[in-house]
Amino acid sequence: MPSNSKGFTLSETLITLSMTLIILSLSHPLLVSLQLPRYEQELEVRQFFSFLQEEVNNSRDVYQTTNTLIIVDALNRTTSIEKYRGMVRRRVNGSGHEELLNEVEVLEIAEMDHFFIISVTMKGGVVYQKHLRKAFVFQ
């Protein structure tokens, strides 16, 4: 009787499949533990703080109302920076909607004599804080 040994038997296929599943199930926890920190998130927050400082520098008046930063520019436009759902948004004259920062849990704004303390807590618990200097306008 001629032997035809050009393929795999069912038992060889099942053994290979079970070994592959065992290796895959063991590799998942290893891959999860290798997650690197998000440097993009830190860069996004730094860019957000730089944008806020630029807005404050070009403002005529800046004040705070319950975790909302209100900026009045030279053209008397009122810009509000506030937390909205899971992001920080910018609105001009109460209309429009520009996303400045995503994945935000808490935005806290504290006003001091010559600066604001802006504290942003991102999802995952990372907290970033910045002191924004108020611009001095000589009239």
SULZI-V838859 format. One record per pair of residues at least 24 apart in sequence whose ideal C-beta (glycine too) atoms are under 10 Angstrom apart, sorted by sequence separation. I is the first residue (numbers start at 1). J is the second residue. D is the distance in Angstrom with one decimal. If there is no record, write none. Layout:
i=I j=J d=D
i=I j=J d=D
//
This chain:
i=55 j=79 d=6.7
i=83 j=107 d=3.9
i=56 j=81 d=9.8
i=82 j=107 d=7.3
i=83 j=108 d=9.1
i=55 j=81 d=7.6
i=81 j=107 d=8.4
i=83 j=109 d=9.6
i=82 j=109 d=9.0
i=101 j=128 d=9.7
i=81 j=109 d=8.2
i=52 j=81 d=6.7
i=51 j=81 d=9.3
i=88 j=118 d=9.6
i=88 j=120 d=7.3
i=48 j=81 d=9.4
i=55 j=90 d=8.4
i=52 j=88 d=9.3
i=81 j=118 d=8.8
i=83 j=120 d=8.9
i=86 j=123 d=7.4
i=52 j=90 d=9.4
i=69 j=107 d=9.1
i=51 j=90 d=8.7
i=67 j=106 d=8.7
i=68 j=107 d=8.9
i=70 j=109 d=10.0
i=48 j=88 d=6.9
i=67 j=107 d=5.9
i=69 j=109 d=5.4
i=67 j=108 d=6.3
i=68 j=109 d=7.3
i=67 j=109 d=5.5
i=69 j=111 d=9.0
i=45 j=88 d=9.8
i=66 j=109 d=8.8
i=67 j=110 d=9.5
i=65 j=109 d=9.1
i=55 j=100 d=10.0
i=64 j=109 d=5.1
i=64 j=110 d=7.7
i=65 j=111 d=9.9
i=64 j=111 d=4.5
i=69 j=116 d=6.9
i=52 j=100 d=8.1
i=63 j=111 d=7.2
i=51 j=100 d=6.6
i=52 j=101 d=9.9
i=62 j=111 d=8.7
i=69 j=118 d=7.6
i=51 j=101 d=9.3
i=48 j=100 d=5.4
i=49 j=101 d=9.5
i=64 j=116 d=6.8
i=67 j=119 d=10.0
i=47 j=100 d=8.8
i=48 j=101 d=4.6
i=63 j=116 d=9.4
i=47 j=101 d=8.6
i=62 j=116 d=7.4
i=64 j=118 d=9.9
i=44 j=100 d=9.2
i=45 j=101 d=6.7
i=48 j=104 d=9.5
i=44 j=101 d=6.2
i=52 j=109 d=10.0
i=44 j=102 d=7.7
i=44 j=103 d=8.7
i=45 j=104 d=9.3
i=56 j=115 d=9.2
i=41 j=101 d=9.5
i=56 j=116 d=7.5
i=41 j=102 d=9.3
i=41 j=103 d=7.3
i=53 j=116 d=9.8
i=69 j=132 d=8.5
i=74 j=137 d=9.3
i=52 j=116 d=8.5
i=71 j=135 d=10.0
i=38 j=103 d=9.4
i=53 j=118 d=9.5
i=52 j=118 d=6.6
i=49 j=118 d=6.9
i=48 j=118 d=8.8
i=62 j=132 d=8.4
i=49 j=120 d=8.4
i=63 j=134 d=9.6
i=48 j=120 d=7.4
i=62 j=134 d=5.8
i=45 j=118 d=9.9
i=61 j=134 d=9.5
i=62 j=135 d=7.4
i=61 j=135 d=9.4
i=45 j=120 d=6.1
i=57 j=132 d=9.1
i=59 j=134 d=8.5
i=60 j=135 d=8.5
i=56 j=132 d=5.3
i=57 j=133 d=8.1
i=59 j=135 d=5.9
i=61 j=137 d=8.0
i=45 j=122 d=7.3
i=53 j=130 d=7.9
i=55 j=132 d=9.1
i=56 j=133 d=7.3
i=57 j=134 d=9.2
i=58 j=135 d=7.4
i=60 j=137 d=6.0
i=44 j=122 d=9.0
i=52 j=130 d=7.6
i=53 j=131 d=9.5
i=56 j=134 d=6.5
i=57 j=135 d=5.0
i=59 j=137 d=8.2
i=49 j=128 d=7.6
i=53 j=132 d=5.4
i=56 j=135 d=5.8
i=60 j=139 d=9.6
i=42 j=122 d=9.3
i=48 j=128 d=8.6
i=49 j=129 d=9.2
i=50 j=130 d=9.2
i=52 j=132 d=5.9
i=53 j=133 d=7.4
i=55 j=135 d=9.7
i=41 j=122 d=6.1
i=45 j=126 d=8.6
i=49 j=130 d=4.3
i=41 j=123 d=9.2
i=45 j=127 d=9.9
i=46 j=128 d=8.2
i=48 j=130 d=8.8
i=49 j=131 d=9.5
i=53 j=135 d=9.4
i=41 j=124 d=8.3
i=45 j=128 d=4.6
i=49 j=132 d=7.5
i=38 j=122 d=8.9
i=42 j=126 d=8.2
i=44 j=128 d=9.7
i=45 j=129 d=9.8
i=46 j=130 d=8.7
i=41 j=126 d=7.1
i=45 j=130 d=8.5
i=38 j=124 d=8.2
i=42 j=128 d=7.5
i=37 j=124 d=9.8
i=41 j=128 d=8.9
i=38 j=126 d=8.6
i=37 j=126 d=8.9
//
